[in-house]
Amino acid sequence: MKPYALAAFFLGFCLITAANPITCVFSQATAQVQSTILSLYRDGLVHCEQAITLNELLPQVILSLISESPENILLLDENSTVVDYTVAGKNLTAYTLGANKLSVEYDTM
């Protein structure tokens, strides 16, 4: 793939994902995205890392993913404890009762 085509693809991908950011189904006051880092690799793999601030009183939060086929999902709270989750399509439900920060990482094509 030519460098210009790869740069154009990456720019288009960034624009699409910026238009469809992670959101919380409950309300914006319950989960707020602090940062999002997307790493695009030559083979088409995208590694997504997100830092999210949560309302610690809610038992779960539903997040929207950038793909329906995420792989290697890892959710950690502020104490680096693994957080339980389920995935249904592009929605990830994280069971976060007591957590006030969440780190979400996954890979997708």
N, C-alpha and C positions, 0 to 999 in steps of 0.2 A: 504494500500500500504506500502511495506517495506521501511525503510529509505533509503536503498541503491538504490532501484528502483526510488524513488522520487528524489534523488540527481542526478541519471543518466538522468532522464527525464529533470530535470531543466538544467543540463549542456548541453544536446543536444538542448534544446530550446534556450539557450543563444548562442550557436554556430550558429544555423540557423538564428537567428535574427541579429547576428553580420555580417553574410554574406549578409544580405538583409537590410542594414541600410536605414534610411529615406533619400531620395534624392530629390533634386529640379529638376524639368524638365527643367527650363530655363537655369541655369548653376550653378556651385558651388559658384560663386561669389555673387549670389543673396540670398542664404540661406545656413547657416552653422550651423550644429548641435553642440551645446556646451556641452550638456549632455543628456544621456538617462538612465532612471531608470526603470527596469522591476521588479515588485513585483508579485511573483507567490504564490497563495493561495491554500490550501489543496483541495478545491472543483474544481480546474482547472482554476479558474479565473485568468487572468493576468491583472494587472493595469500598464499601460505605461505612463510615464511622460517624456516629452522632452522639453528642452530649445533650442530655435533656434534664431540665429541672422539673420536679414533680410536686404535687400536693401530697404529703405523706399520709393524709387521712383517707385517701381513696384506695380501695382494695385492688383496683386494676385500672389500666389505661390502655386504650386501643390506638395503635399507631398505624399510619399508612406507609407501606413500603414502596420503593421505586420499581419493584418487579413482582410478578406472581410466582417466581421460582427462586427464592433466596436459598443460599446454601451456607453452611458453616456459621450459623447464627450464634452469637454470643451476647448475652445481656448481663451486665454487672451493675450492682448498686454502688453507693459511695464508699462502702467497706470492702469492695472487690468480692462481694458474695454473689454467686450465680443466682439470677432471677429466673423463675419459671415462666414459661410463655406457651402460647399456642398460635399457629398460623392458619388462616383461612383466606385463600386468595391473596390479595394485596394487603390484608389487614393482619397485624400482629397484636395479640392481646397479651400484655405483660402484667403479671400478678405482683404488684409493687407495694402492698400495704406496709407502711412504715419507712419506705425509702423516699428520700428527697432528691436524689440524683440518680440518673440512669445512663449507662453507657451502652450503646447498641452498635454492634458490628456484624456485617454479613457480606457475602460475596454473591454476585449475580452476573449473568452473561448479558 
